Amino acid sequence: MANNDPNLVLEARIKKGVLRIGRKVEVNAFCSKHLVTVSNPHIGCPQCAAERPGVRDLFGE
């Protein structure tokens, strides 16, 4: 489970470098709940984050 979001699906690909020297890992992220591509997997789906309560919601202002 990435970023504590059960709806975040990660897909990794290994790309070959120039002249087959070196390799690069490319990671794509997708939210299975909202069916959107997630641009930054570290942050997660912005729509899922908006649905979760924040610190102010839990403890008041």
C-alpha positions in Angstrom: 0.0 0.0 0.0 1.6 3.2 -1.1 1.1 6.5 0.7 -1.3 4.7 3.0 -3.9 4.8 0.2 -5.4 1.5 -0.7 -6.7 2.9 -4.0 -3.3 3.8 -5.3 -2.1 1.4 -7.9 1.6 1.6 -8.9 3.1 0.2 -12.1 6.9 0.1 -12.6 8.8 -0.4 -15.8 12.5 -0.8 -16.4 13.7 1.1 -19.4 17.0 0.3 -21.1 19.6 3.0 -21.4 21.5 4.2 -24.5 23.3 1.3 -26.1 21.7 -0.9 -23.5 24.0 0.5 -20.8 22.3 1.5 -17.6 18.7 1.2 -16.7 16.0 3.5 -15.5 12.9 2.7 -13.4 9.8 4.5 -14.4 6.8 4.5 -12.0 3.2 5.3 -13.0 0.4 5.7 -10.5 -3.3 5.4 -10.9 -6.2 5.9 -8.4 -8.6 2.9 -8.8 -11.4 4.7 -6.8 -11.5 7.9 -8.9 -10.1 6.4 -12.1 -7.5 9.1 -12.6 -3.8 9.2 -13.2 -1.8 10.4 -10.3 1.1 12.7 -11.3 3.1 12.3 -8.0 2.8 8.9 -6.3 4.5 10.2 -3.1 1.6 12.6 -2.6 -1.2 10.4 -3.8 -4.6 11.1 -5.3 -5.7 14.7 -4.6 -9.3 13.6 -4.6 -8.8 10.9 -2.0 -6.8 13.4 0.1 -9.7 15.9 0.0 -12.1 13.2 1.3 -9.9 12.4 4.3 -10.3 14.6 7.4 -7.4 16.9 8.2 -5.8 17.9 11.6 -8.1 20.9 11.9 -11.2 18.7 11.3 -10.1 16.3 14.0 -9.0 18.8 16.7 -10.9 21.9 15.7 -9.4 25.3 14.8 
